Amino acid sequence: MSVKQHILEEVPFESGFWSRQEYCKYRNIPLSQERRERAEGRCPPFIIADRNGRILYKVGPAKEYAENLPSFGSRAEAYASYPQLAERDALQSENLERTRA
């Protein structure tokens, strides 16, 4: 059993819904990434629960969405699938080297 699977099994949920925090814990991502994905429309269906804007995710669709996300065994696989990541990281490395010099 992988560490990620172990973390996923510990996530509590109440009445079939996850809060943003529970959803992020399930996916092992920061809240900022969840917010960005939601703004871009790349997230499972959610509801706004109250006037304060509390976001809730249905457990079933959220799990299904997370299981269908691509996963990569190495950075090389991710770069092959998303060349823009390789370009971004190369530019970041160049900037870092210039800053160090």
PDB file as gemmi writes it, atoms N, CA and C in Angstrom:
CRYST1    1.000    1.000    1.000  90.00  90.00  90.00 P 1                      
ATOM      1  N   MET A   1       0.852  -1.172   0.000  1.00  0.00           N  
ATOM      2  CA  MET A   1       0.000   0.000   0.000  1.00  0.00           C  
ATOM      3  C   MET A   1       0.902   1.241   0.000  1.00  0.00           C  
ATOM      4  N   SER A   2       0.636   2.156  -0.897  1.00  0.00           N  
ATOM      5  CA  SER A   2       1.447   3.363  -0.969  1.00  0.00           C  
ATOM      6  C   SER A   2       1.061   4.329   0.150  1.00  0.00           C  
ATOM      7  N   VAL A   3       1.940   5.298   0.384  1.00  0.00           N  
ATOM      8  CA  VAL A   3       1.675   6.302   1.415  1.00  0.00           C  
ATOM      9  C   VAL A   3       0.426   7.093   1.064  1.00  0.00           C  
ATOM     10  N   LYS A   4       0.278   7.432  -0.228  1.00  0.00           N  
ATOM     11  CA  LYS A   4      -0.885   8.213  -0.643  1.00  0.00           C  
ATOM     12  C   LYS A   4      -2.180   7.447  -0.360  1.00  0.00           C  
ATOM     13  N   GLN A   5      -2.209   6.144  -0.656  1.00  0.00           N  
ATOM     14  CA  GLN A   5      -3.408   5.367  -0.391  1.00  0.00           C  
ATOM     15  C   GLN A   5      -3.707   5.345   1.103  1.00  0.00           C  
ATOM     16  N   HIS A   6      -2.663   5.257   1.922  1.00  0.00           N  
ATOM     17  CA  HIS A   6      -2.853   5.243   3.368  1.00  0.00           C  
ATOM     18  C   HIS A   6      -3.470   6.559   3.839  1.00  0.00           C  
ATOM     19  N   ILE A   7      -3.005   7.676   3.299  1.00  0.00           N  
ATOM     20  CA  ILE A   7      -3.550   8.979   3.662  1.00  0.00           C  
ATOM     21  C   ILE A   7      -5.015   9.067   3.233  1.00  0.00           C  
ATOM     22  N   LEU A   8      -5.316   8.542   2.041  1.00  0.00           N  
ATOM     23  CA  LEU A   8      -6.669   8.648   1.518  1.00  0.00           C  
ATOM     24  C   LEU A   8      -7.677   7.929   2.406  1.00  0.00           C  
ATOM     25  N   GLU A   9      -7.273   6.823   2.980  1.00  0.00           N  
ATOM     26  CA  GLU A   9      -8.203   6.058   3.802  1.00  0.00           C  
ATOM     27  C   GLU A   9      -8.492   6.748   5.131  1.00  0.00           C  
ATOM     28  N   GLU A  10      -7.633   7.651   5.571  1.00  0.00           N  
ATOM     29  CA  GLU A  10      -7.830   8.314   6.858  1.00  0.00           C  
ATOM     30  C   GLU A  10      -8.728   9.539   6.772  1.00  0.00           C  
ATOM     31  N   VAL A  11      -9.088   9.962   5.566  1.00  0.00           N  
ATOM     32  CA  VAL A  11      -9.859  11.185   5.410  1.00  0.00           C  
ATOM     33  C   VAL A  11     -11.301  10.964   5.884  1.00  0.00           C  
ATOM     34  N   PRO A  12     -11.746  11.719   6.880  1.00  0.00           N  
ATOM     35  CA  PRO A  12     -13.122  11.575   7.349  1.00  0.00           C  
ATOM     36  C   PRO A  12     -14.087  12.369   6.462  1.00  0.00           C  
ATOM     37  N   PHE A  13     -15.304  11.946   6.406  1.00  0.00           N  
ATOM     38  CA  PHE A  13     -16.298  12.740   5.703  1.00  0.00           C  
ATOM     39  C   PHE A  13     -17.624  12.623   6.431  1.00  0.00           C  
ATOM     40  N   GLU A  14     -18.465  13.621   6.170  1.00  0.00           N  
ATOM     41  CA  GLU A  14     -19.724  13.700   6.892  1.00  0.00           C  
ATOM     42  C   GLU A  14     -20.864  13.807   5.888  1.00  0.00           C  
ATOM     43  N   SER A  15     -21.821  12.948   5.995  1.00  0.00           N  
ATOM     44  CA  SER A  15     -23.044  12.957   5.192  1.00  0.00           C  
ATOM     45  C   SER A  15     -22.794  13.044   3.691  1.00  0.00           C  
ATOM     46  N   GLY A  16     -21.731  12.395   3.206  1.00  0.00           N  
ATOM     47  CA  GLY A  16     -21.510  12.322   1.768  1.00  0.00           C  
ATOM     48  C   GLY A  16     -20.852  13.535   1.148  1.00  0.00           C  
ATOM     49  N   PHE A  17     -20.395  14.485   1.947  1.00  0.00           N  
ATOM     50  CA  PHE A  17     -19.727  15.678   1.417  1.00  0.00           C  
ATOM     51  C   PHE A  17     -18.374  15.868   2.090  1.00  0.00           C  
ATOM     52  N   TRP A  18     -17.437  16.418   1.332  1.00  0.00           N  
ATOM     53  CA  TRP A  18     -16.128  16.804   1.858  1.00  0.00           C  
ATOM     54  C   TRP A  18     -16.000  18.308   1.810  1.00  0.00           C  
ATOM     55  N   SER A  19     -15.379  18.872   2.823  1.00  0.00           N  
ATOM     56  CA  SER A  19     -15.028  20.287   2.785  1.00  0.00           C  
ATOM     57  C   SER A  19     -13.819  20.444   1.867  1.00  0.00           C  
ATOM     58  N   ARG A  20     -13.440  21.691   1.603  1.00  0.00           N  
ATOM     59  CA  ARG A  20     -12.241  21.929   0.779  1.00  0.00           C  
ATOM     60  C   ARG A  20     -11.017  21.270   1.410  1.00  0.00           C  
ATOM     61  N   GLN A  21     -10.885  21.386   2.716  1.00  0.00           N  
ATOM     62  CA  GLN A  21      -9.731  20.834   3.411  1.00  0.00           C  
ATOM     63  C   GLN A  21      -9.690  19.310   3.287  1.00  0.00           C  
ATOM     64  N   GLU A  22     -10.831  18.671   3.458  1.00  0.00           N  
ATOM     65  CA  GLU A  22     -10.887  17.209   3.349  1.00  0.00           C  
ATOM     66  C   GLU A  22     -10.589  16.760   1.927  1.00  0.00           C  
ATOM     67  N   TYR A  23     -11.126  17.483   0.953  1.00  0.00           N  
ATOM     68  CA  TYR A  23     -10.855  17.157  -0.443  1.00  0.00           C  
ATOM     69  C   TYR A  23      -9.370  17.301  -0.753  1.00  0.00           C  
ATOM     70  N   CYS A  24      -8.747  18.375  -0.271  1.00  0.00           N  
ATOM     71  CA  CYS A  24      -7.315  18.594  -0.506  1.00  0.00           C  
ATOM     72  C   CYS A  24      -6.476  17.539   0.189  1.00  0.00           C  
ATOM     73  N   LYS A  25      -6.893  17.120   1.380  1.00  0.00           N  
ATOM     74  CA  LYS A  25      -6.175  16.066   2.080  1.00  0.00           C  
ATOM     75  C   LYS A  25      -6.275  14.753   1.306  1.00  0.00           C  
ATOM     76  N   TYR A  26      -7.439  14.482   0.753  1.00  0.00           N  
ATOM     77  CA  TYR A  26      -7.634  13.271  -0.043  1.00  0.00           C  
ATOM     78  C   TYR A  26      -6.699  13.258  -1.247  1.00  0.00           C  
ATOM     79  N   ARG A  27      -6.593  14.398  -1.932  1.00  0.00           N  
ATOM     80  CA  ARG A  27      -5.736  14.491  -3.124  1.00  0.00           C  
ATOM     81  C   ARG A  27      -4.285  14.809  -2.805  1.00  0.00           C  
ATOM     82  N   ASN A  28      -4.010  15.164  -1.554  1.00  0.00           N  
ATOM     83  CA  ASN A  28      -2.662  15.526  -1.133  1.00  0.00           C  
ATOM     84  C   ASN A  28      -2.153  16.744  -1.908  1.00  0.00           C  
ATOM     85  N   ILE A  29      -2.995  17.786  -1.951  1.00  0.00           N  
ATOM     86  CA  ILE A  29      -2.645  19.036  -2.628  1.00  0.00           C  
ATOM     87  C   ILE A  29      -2.892  20.208  -1.684  1.00  0.00           C  
ATOM     88  N   PRO A  30      -2.242  21.350  -1.918  1.00  0.00           N  
ATOM     89  CA  PRO A  30      -2.513  22.523  -1.077  1.00  0.00           C  
ATOM     90  C   PRO A  30      -3.840  23.180  -1.464  1.00  0.00           C  
ATOM     91  N   LEU A  31      -4.402  23.953  -0.557  1.00  0.00           N  
ATOM     92  CA  LEU A  31      -5.662  24.659  -0.826  1.00  0.00           C  
ATOM     93  C   LEU A  31      -5.524  25.597  -2.018  1.00  0.00           C  
ATOM     94  N   SER A  32      -4.351  26.184  -2.205  1.00  0.00           N  
ATOM     95  CA  SER A  32      -4.160  27.113  -3.322  1.00  0.00           C  
ATOM     96  C   SER A  32      -4.323  26.405  -4.667  1.00  0.00           C  
ATOM     97  N   GLN A  33      -3.867  25.152  -4.767  1.00  0.00           N  
ATOM     98  CA  GLN A  33      -4.031  24.408  -6.020  1.00  0.00           C  
ATOM     99  C   GLN A  33      -5.502  24.092  -6.267  1.00  0.00           C  
ATOM    100  N   GLU A  34      -6.205  23.731  -5.203  1.00  0.00           N  
ATOM    101  CA  GLU A  34      -7.645  23.450  -5.339  1.00  0.00           C  
ATOM    102  C   GLU A  34      -8.375  24.701  -5.813  1.00  0.00           C  
ATOM    103  N   ARG A  35      -8.029  25.849  -5.257  1.00  0.00           N  
ATOM    104  CA  ARG A  35      -8.662  27.113  -5.633  1.00  0.00           C  
ATOM    105  C   ARG A  35      -8.390  27.429  -7.111  1.00  0.00           C  
ATOM    106  N   ARG A  36      -7.136  27.239  -7.521  1.00  0.00           N  
ATOM    107  CA  ARG A  36      -6.754  27.497  -8.907  1.00  0.00           C  
ATOM    108  C   ARG A  36      -7.513  26.575  -9.874  1.00  0.00           C  
ATOM    109  N   GLU A  37      -7.569  25.282  -9.541  1.00  0.00           N  
ATOM    110  CA  GLU A  37      -8.280  24.320 -10.391  1.00  0.00           C  
ATOM    111  C   GLU A  37      -9.764  24.665 -10.489  1.00  0.00           C  
ATOM    112  N   ARG A  38     -10.349  25.053  -9.365  1.00  0.00           N  
ATOM    113  CA  ARG A  38     -11.774  25.423  -9.371  1.00  0.00           C  
ATOM    114  C   ARG A  38     -12.004  26.648 -10.241  1.00  0.00           C  
ATOM    115  N   ALA A  39     -11.111  27.635 -10.166  1.00  0.00           N  
ATOM    116  CA  ALA A  39     -11.250  28.854 -10.968  1.00  0.00           C  
ATOM    117  C   ALA A  39     -11.114  28.553 -12.457  1.00  0.00           C  
ATOM    118  N   GLU A  40     -10.280  27.563 -12.795  1.00  0.00           N  
ATOM    119  CA  GLU A  40     -10.076  27.193 -14.195  1.00  0.00           C  
ATOM    120  C   GLU A  40     -11.145  26.211 -14.693  1.00  0.00           C  
ATOM    121  N   GLY A  41     -11.984  25.715 -13.796  1.00  0.00           N  
ATOM    122  CA  GLY A  41     -13.026  24.774 -14.187  1.00  0.00           C  
ATOM    123  C   GLY A  41     -12.523  23.344 -14.283  1.00  0.00           C  
ATOM    124  N   ARG A  42     -11.388  23.046 -13.690  1.00  0.00           N  
ATOM    125  CA  ARG A  42     -10.814  21.699 -13.722  1.00  0.00           C  
ATOM    126  C   ARG A  42     -10.973  21.050 -12.351  1.00  0.00           C  
ATOM    127  N   CYS A  43     -12.194  20.770 -11.952  1.00  0.00           N  
ATOM    128  CA  CYS A  43     -12.425  20.168 -10.642  1.00  0.00           C  
ATOM    129  C   CYS A  43     -13.715  19.346 -10.705  1.00  0.00           C  
ATOM    130  N   PRO A  44     -13.929  18.502  -9.704  1.00  0.00           N  
ATOM    131  CA  PRO A  44     -15.193  17.762  -9.662  1.00  0.00           C  
ATOM    132  C   PRO A  44     -16.337  18.712  -9.333  1.00  0.00           C  
ATOM    133  N   PRO A  45     -17.568  18.286  -9.540  1.00  0.00           N  
ATOM    134  CA  PRO A  45     -18.711  19.134  -9.197  1.00  0.00           C  
ATOM    135  C   PRO A  45     -18.695  19.498  -7.713  1.00  0.00           C  
ATOM    136  N   PHE A  46     -19.076  20.722  -7.408  1.00  0.00           N  
ATOM    137  CA  PHE A  46     -19.111  21.189  -6.025  1.00  0.00           C  
ATOM    138  C   PHE A  46     -20.349  22.034  -5.816  1.00  0.00           C  
ATOM    139  N   ILE A  47     -20.663  22.289  -4.542  1.00  0.00           N  
ATOM    140  CA  ILE A  47     -21.773  23.178  -4.225  1.00  0.00           C  
ATOM    141  C   ILE A  47     -21.249  24.260  -3.282  1.00  0.00           C  
ATOM    142  N   ILE A  48     -21.881  25.410  -3.339  1.00  0.00           N  
ATOM    143  CA  ILE A  48     -21.586  26.477  -2.390  1.00  0.00           C  
ATOM    144  C   ILE A  48     -22.638  26.344  -1.298  1.00  0.00           C  
ATOM    145  N   ALA A  49     -22.183  26.023  -0.089  1.00  0.00           N  
ATOM    146  CA  ALA A  49     -23.088  25.601   0.971  1.00  0.00           C  
ATOM    147  C   ALA A  49     -23.779  26.733   1.721  1.00  0.00           C  
ATOM    148  N   ASP A  50     -23.183  27.912   1.768  1.00  0.00           N  
ATOM    149  CA  ASP A  50     -23.800  28.981   2.542  1.00  0.00           C  
ATOM    150  C   ASP A  50     -23.370  30.341   2.001  1.00  0.00           C  
ATOM    151  N   ARG A  51     -23.833  31.401   2.655  1.00  0.00           N  
ATOM    152  CA  ARG A  51     -23.521  32.762   2.196  1.00  0.00           C  
ATOM    153  C   ARG A  51     -22.044  33.116   2.335  1.00  0.00           C  
ATOM    154  N   ASN A  52     -21.340  32.384   3.177  1.00  0.00           N  
ATOM    155  CA  ASN A  52     -19.911  32.629   3.357  1.00  0.00           C  
ATOM    156  C   ASN A  52     -19.071  32.001   2.247  1.00  0.00           C  
ATOM    157  N   GLY A  53     -19.717  31.301   1.342  1.00  0.00           N  
ATOM    158  CA  GLY A  53     -19.007  30.710   0.212  1.00  0.00           C  
ATOM    159  C   GLY A  53     -18.314  29.402   0.538  1.00  0.00           C  
ATOM    160  N   ARG A  54     -18.787  28.696   1.540  1.00  0.00           N  
ATOM    161  CA  ARG A  54     -18.178  27.410   1.904  1.00  0.00           C  
ATOM    162  C   ARG A  54     -18.406  26.410   0.777  1.00  0.00           C  
ATOM    163  N   ILE A  55     -17.343  25.811   0.307  1.00  0.00           N  
ATOM    164  CA  ILE A  55     -17.395  24.868  -0.809  1.00  0.00           C  
ATOM    165  C   ILE A  55     -17.453  23.448  -0.269  1.00  0.00           C  
ATOM    166  N   LEU A  56     -18.352  22.628  -0.820  1.00  0.00           N  
ATOM    167  CA  LEU A  56     -18.459  21.220  -0.470  1.00  0.00           C  
ATOM    168  C   LEU A  56     -18.403  20.388  -1.747  1.00  0.00           C  
ATOM    169  N   TYR A  57     -17.706  19.268  -1.662  1.00  0.00           N  
ATOM    170  CA  TYR A  57     -17.618  18.320  -2.778  1.00  0.00           C  
ATOM    171  C   TYR A  57     -18.337  17.044  -2.399  1.00  0.00           C  
ATOM    172  N   LYS A  58     -19.128  16.481  -3.331  1.00  0.00           N  
ATOM    173  CA  LYS A  58     -19.731  15.173  -3.097  1.00  0.00           C  
ATOM    174  C   LYS A  58     -18.611  14.136  -3.130  1.00  0.00           C  
ATOM    175  N   VAL A  59     -18.634  13.213  -2.187  1.00  0.00           N  
ATOM    176  CA  VAL A  59     -17.545  12.258  -2.026  1.00  0.00           C  
ATOM    177  C   VAL A  59     -17.372  11.373  -3.269  1.00  0.00           C  
ATOM    178  N   GLY A  60     -18.448  10.790  -3.762  1.00  0.00           N  
ATOM    179  CA  GLY A  60     -18.356   9.870  -4.903  1.00  0.00           C  
ATOM    180  C   GLY A  60     -17.727  10.512  -6.132  1.00  0.00           C  
ATOM    181  N   PRO A  61     -18.302  11.618  -6.640  1.00  0.00           N  
ATOM    182  CA  PRO A  61     -17.713  12.257  -7.815  1.00  0.00           C  
ATOM    183  C   PRO A  61     -16.294  12.774  -7.576  1.00  0.00           C  
ATOM    184  N   ALA A  62     -15.995  13.214  -6.363  1.00  0.00           N  
ATOM    185  CA  ALA A  62     -14.644  13.706  -6.066  1.00  0.00           C  
ATOM    186  C   ALA A  62     -13.632  12.566  -6.136  1.00  0.00           C  
ATOM    187  N   LYS A  63     -13.980  11.407  -5.586  1.00  0.00           N  
ATOM    188  CA  LYS A  63     -13.087  10.249  -5.662  1.00  0.00           C  
ATOM    189  C   LYS A  63     -12.904   9.803  -7.113  1.00  0.00           C  
ATOM    190  N   GLU A  64     -13.998   9.767  -7.857  1.00  0.00           N  
ATOM    191  CA  GLU A  64     -13.924   9.360  -9.263  1.00  0.00           C  
ATOM    192  C   GLU A  64     -13.045  10.314 -10.061  1.00  0.00           C  
ATOM    193  N   TYR A  65     -13.208  11.611  -9.826  1.00  0.00           N  
ATOM    194  CA  TYR A  65     -12.392  12.611 -10.511  1.00  0.00           C  
ATOM    195  C   TYR A  65     -10.907  12.419 -10.192  1.00  0.00           C  
ATOM    196  N   ALA A  66     -10.589  12.222  -8.910  1.00  0.00           N  
ATOM    197  CA  ALA A  66      -9.195  12.062  -8.490  1.00  0.00           C  
ATOM    198  C   ALA A  66      -8.578  10.797  -9.078  1.00  0.00           C  
ATOM    199  N   GLU A  67      -9.348   9.730  -9.164  1.00  0.00           N  
ATOM    200  CA  GLU A  67      -8.830   8.481  -9.723  1.00  0.00           C  
ATOM    201  C   GLU A  67      -8.549   8.593 -11.212  1.00  0.00           C  
ATOM    202  N   ASN A  68      -9.257   9.469 -11.915  1.00  0.00           N  
ATOM    203  CA  ASN A  68      -9.078   9.610 -13.362  1.00  0.00           C  
ATOM    204  C   ASN A  68      -8.018  10.636 -13.746  1.00  0.00           C  
ATOM    205  N   LEU A  69      -7.408  11.286 -12.757  1.00  0.00           N  
ATOM    206  CA  LEU A  69      -6.341  12.237 -13.057  1.00  0.00           C  
ATOM    207  C   LEU A  69      -5.096  11.486 -13.500  1.00  0.00           C  
ATOM    208  N   PRO A  70      -4.328  12.057 -14.430  1.00  0.00           N  
ATOM    209  CA  PRO A  70      -3.101  11.373 -14.848  1.00  0.00           C  
ATOM    210  C   PRO A  70      -2.081  11.371 -13.716  1.00  0.00           C  
ATOM    211  N   SER A  71      -1.327  10.290 -13.622  1.00  0.00           N  
ATOM    212  CA  SER A  71      -0.245  10.230 -12.644  1.00  0.00           C  
ATOM    213  C   SER A  71       1.028   9.824 -13.376  1.00  0.00           C  
ATOM    214  N   PHE A  72       2.136  10.345 -12.913  1.00  0.00           N  
ATOM    215  CA  PHE A  72       3.407  10.122 -13.583  1.00  0.00           C  
ATOM    216  C   PHE A  72       4.395   9.525 -12.600  1.00  0.00           C  
ATOM    217  N   GLY A  73       5.208   8.597 -13.102  1.00  0.00           N  
ATOM    218  CA  GLY A  73       6.220   7.956 -12.280  1.00  0.00           C  
ATOM    219  C   GLY A  73       7.498   8.754 -12.177  1.00  0.00           C  
ATOM    220  N   SER A  74       7.693   9.687 -13.097  1.00  0.00           N  
ATOM    221  CA  SER A  74       8.910  10.491 -13.067  1.00  0.00           C  
ATOM    222  C   SER A  74       8.640  11.851 -13.700  1.00  0.00           C  
ATOM    223  N   ARG A  75       9.572  12.756 -13.485  1.00  0.00           N  
ATOM    224  CA  ARG A  75       9.458  14.082 -14.076  1.00  0.00           C  
ATOM    225  C   ARG A  75       9.541  13.989 -15.603  1.00  0.00           C  
ATOM    226  N   ALA A  76      10.327  13.029 -16.109  1.00  0.00           N  
ATOM    227  CA  ALA A  76      10.466  12.860 -17.557  1.00  0.00           C  
ATOM    228  C   ALA A  76       9.127  12.502 -18.203  1.00  0.00           C  
ATOM    229  N   GLU A  77       8.346  11.668 -17.547  1.00  0.00           N  
ATOM    230  CA  GLU A  77       7.024  11.310 -18.077  1.00  0.00           C  
ATOM    231  C   GLU A  77       6.112  12.531 -18.103  1.00  0.00           C  
ATOM    232  N   ALA A  78       6.168  13.338 -17.062  1.00  0.00           N  
ATOM    233  CA  ALA A  78       5.345  14.552 -17.014  1.00  0.00           C  
ATOM    234  C   ALA A  78       5.770  15.515 -18.110  1.00  0.00           C  
ATOM    235  N   TYR A  79       7.080  15.675 -18.325  1.00  0.00           N  
ATOM    236  CA  TYR A  79       7.575  16.562 -19.378  1.00  0.00           C  
ATOM    237  C   TYR A  79       7.160  16.074 -20.756  1.00  0.00           C  
ATOM    238  N   ALA A  80       7.146  14.748 -20.949  1.00  0.00           N  
ATOM    239  CA  ALA A  80       6.742  14.197 -22.247  1.00  0.00           C  
ATOM    240  C   ALA A  80       5.264  14.490 -22.514  1.00  0.00           C  
ATOM    241  N   SER A  81       4.451  14.430 -21.475  1.00  0.00           N  
ATOM    242  CA  SER A  81       3.018  14.689 -21.633  1.00  0.00           C  
ATOM    243  C   SER A  81       2.695  16.173 -21.704  1.00  0.00           C  
ATOM    244  N   TYR A  82       3.479  16.986 -20.976  1.00  0.00           N  
ATOM    245  CA  TYR A  82       3.235  18.430 -20.915  1.00  0.00           C  
ATOM    246  C   TYR A  82       4.535  19.184 -21.185  1.00  0.00           C  
ATOM    247  N   PRO A  83       4.890  19.405 -22.462  1.00  0.00           N  
ATOM    248  CA  PRO A  83       6.145  20.085 -22.800  1.00  0.00           C  
ATOM    249  C   PRO A  83       6.266  21.479 -22.178  1.00  0.00           C  
ATOM    250  N   GLN A  84       5.153  22.160 -21.930  1.00  0.00           N  
ATOM    251  CA  GLN A  84       5.221  23.494 -21.338  1.00  0.00           C  
ATOM    252  C   GLN A  84       5.821  23.445 -19.929  1.00  0.00           C  
ATOM    253  N   LEU A  85       5.677  22.323 -19.229  1.00  0.00           N  
ATOM    254  CA  LEU A  85       6.303  22.188 -17.916  1.00  0.00           C  
ATOM    255  C   LEU A  85       7.825  22.171 -18.040  1.00  0.00           C  
ATOM    256  N   ALA A  86       8.321  21.466 -19.046  1.00  0.00           N  
ATOM    257  CA  ALA A  86       9.767  21.408 -19.262  1.00  0.00           C  
ATOM    258  C   ALA A  86      10.307  22.792 -19.584  1.00  0.00           C  
ATOM    259  N   GLU A  87       9.589  23.530 -20.426  1.00  0.00           N  
ATOM    260  CA  GLU A  87      10.024  24.888 -20.774  1.00  0.00           C  
ATOM    261  C   GLU A  87      10.009  25.794 -19.547  1.00  0.00           C  
ATOM    262  N   ARG A  88       8.969  25.704 -18.760  1.00  0.00           N  
ATOM    263  CA  ARG A  88       8.857  26.534 -17.554  1.00  0.00           C  
ATOM    264  C   ARG A  88       9.989  26.231 -16.578  1.00  0.00           C  
ATOM    265  N   ASP A  89      10.263  24.941 -16.358  1.00  0.00           N  
ATOM    266  CA  ASP A  89      11.313  24.566 -15.420  1.00  0.00           C  
ATOM    267  C   ASP A  89      12.696  24.964 -15.928  1.00  0.00           C  
ATOM    268  N   ALA A  90      12.928  24.871 -17.246  1.00  0.00           N  
ATOM    269  CA  ALA A  90      14.211  25.290 -17.816  1.00  0.00           C  
ATOM    270  C   ALA A  90      14.406  26.792 -17.621  1.00  0.00           C  
ATOM    271  N   LEU A  91      13.371  27.560 -17.863  1.00  0.00           N  
ATOM    272  CA  LEU A  91      13.443  29.012 -17.675  1.00  0.00           C  
ATOM    273  C   LEU A  91      13.697  29.357 -16.207  1.00  0.00           C  
ATOM    274  N   GLN A  92      13.037  28.643 -15.316  1.00  0.00           N  
ATOM    275  CA  GLN A  92      13.224  28.872 -13.894  1.00  0.00           C  
ATOM    276  C   GLN A  92      14.662  28.548 -13.486  1.00  0.00           C  
ATOM    277  N   SER A  93      15.237  27.477 -14.022  1.00  0.00           N  
ATOM    278  CA  SER A  93      16.624  27.118 -13.708  1.00  0.00           C  
ATOM    279  C   SER A  93      17.594  28.181 -14.212  1.00  0.00           C  
ATOM    280  N   GLU A  94      17.345  28.686 -15.423  1.00  0.00           N  
ATOM    281  CA  GLU A  94      18.197  29.741 -15.972  1.00  0.00           C  
ATOM    282  C   GLU A  94      18.149  30.992 -15.094  1.00  0.00           C  
ATOM    283  N   ASN A  95      16.952  31.372 -14.681  1.00  0.00           N  
ATOM    284  CA  ASN A  95      16.802  32.542 -13.809  1.00  0.00           C  
ATOM    285  C   ASN A  95      17.508  32.344 -12.476  1.00  0.00           C  
ATOM    286  N   LEU A  96      17.425  31.148 -11.934  1.00  0.00           N  
ATOM    287  CA  LEU A  96      18.070  30.856 -10.666  1.00  0.00           C  
ATOM    288  C   LEU A  96      19.593  30.945 -10.803  1.00  0.00           C  
ATOM    289  N   GLU A  97      20.131  30.405 -11.891  1.00  0.00           N  
ATOM    290  CA  GLU A  97      21.577  30.464 -12.109  1.00  0.00           C  
ATOM    291  C   GLU A  97      22.048  31.912 -12.284  1.00  0.00           C  
ATOM    292  N   ARG A  98      21.276  32.719 -12.981  1.00  0.00           N  
ATOM    293  CA  ARG A  98      21.630  34.135 -13.145  1.00  0.00           C  
ATOM    294  C   ARG A  98      21.621  34.854 -11.802  1.00  0.00           C  
ATOM    295  N   THR A  99      20.644  34.535 -10.974  1.00  0.00           N  
ATOM    296  CA  THR A  99      20.525  35.164  -9.668  1.00  0.00           C  
ATOM    297  C   THR A  99      21.700  34.768  -8.771  1.00  0.00           C  
ATOM    298  N   ARG A 100      22.107  33.514  -8.831  1.00  0.00           N  
ATOM    299  CA  ARG A 100      23.228  33.047  -8.012  1.00  0.00           C  
ATOM    300  C   ARG A 100      24.549  33.690  -8.431  1.00  0.00           C  
ATOM    301  N   ALA A 101      24.691  33.985  -9.727  1.00  0.00           N  
ATOM    302  CA  ALA A 101      25.966  34.545 -10.237  1.00  0.00           C  
ATOM    303  C   ALA A 101      26.171  35.956  -9.850  1.00  0.00           C  
TER     304      ALA A 101                                                      
END                                                                             
